[in-house]
Amino acid sequence: MQTVTRPWGWYQTVSESPGCLIKRIVVSPGQRISLQRHRMRAEHWLVVRGMAQVTVGERVLDLVVGQHVDIAVGEMHRLANRTTEPVEIVEGQLGNPLDEADIERLQDDYGRN
């Protein structure tokens, strides 16, 4: 499995088939992904390690191991780690296409567009 490093941590693609992609995502302590949305895919996040701060639309939730959230197509969302331990989630993506070009970043701590 290839590990893709990002400024906030890393991810691995676990499984990929037409219209479905499963990723393992780890967010480093004190980091967060961009506030973003997707036009072509919905996502489902399941916390498997740590405590994740999740923004979905106007809601901000603290999720622990075993808790999950659905993110609809077009819904603003962000995953953050406000703790001193890594946060790991399993992300399921459903849609087409399932690629990085479908990320619309609304706010980014690392200067990416």
N, C-alpha and C positions, 0 to 999 in steps of 0.2 A: 504494500500500500504506500503510495506516494504522500509525503507530508508537504503541505503548502504553507509556508510561513507568511504571516501578515504582521503588521505593527502591533496588533492587539493580542496575538497568540498564533494559533495554527489550526488547520483542518485537514482531514483525510476523507476521500470519497470511499465509502464502504461498499456501496452497491449502486449500479446504474443500469436502467432499462428505459425503453421509450416512455417518456412522460413521467418517470419516477427516478428520483435521485436521493440517496441516503448519505449523509455526512456525519462524521464525528468532529465536533468543534470544541476547542479548548481556548478559553479566554483567560489571559494572565491576570494576576492580582492587580487591581486598580485600573484596568483597561476596559474599553468598550468598543463595539463595532460601530460603524456609522449609523446614523438615523437614516433609514432607507425605506423604499417600497419597490414592489415589482409589478409590472403590467401583465406578465404572462404566467405567473406561478403563485400558488398558495404554499404555505409552509406550516409544519407542525414541529414544535420544539418540546423535547422531553429532557428534563434535568437528570443526569446520572451521577454527578459529583458536585458538591459544593452548594452555594446559594446564589442564584442568578437574579439580577434585577432586570426585569423585562418590561419594555414599553411596547404597548400595542394600542395604536390609536391614541386616545387621551388617557388610557389607563397605565399606571405603573404598578407592577406586581413584583413581590419578592417570592421566588419559587425555590423550593428545596427538592432534594432527591425524590423522584417518583411523581412530581407534579409536572404538568404540561400545559401548553397553550397552542391554540390554532391562530394562524395569521392568514386572513383572506387576501385574495388578489387585490392589489392596490392599497392595502392597509399599511400605514406608517408603522415601523417597528425598529427596535434596538435591543441588543443584548449587552448587559454590562456586568462587570464583576467589581463589587465594592468591598470585597473581603481580602484577606491576606493569603488565601489559598486558591489554586486554580478552580475554575468552573468548567464543567464539561457537559455538553448537551449532545443529544442525537437529533439531527434535523432531517425531516422528511420533506422533500419538495415534490409537488405535483403540478405539471403544466408542460408547456411547450413554446419556446425552447427553454431548456434548463442550463443556462450558461451565465457567466459573469456579466455579459452585456446587458442583462435584464435588471441590473442594479441601478436604481435612481437614488443617488446619495443626496439627502436633504441637509445633512450636517455631518462633518467628519473632523475628528481631532487630529488627523494626520495629513491634511491638505490634499486629499484625493478628491477627484470630481466624479 
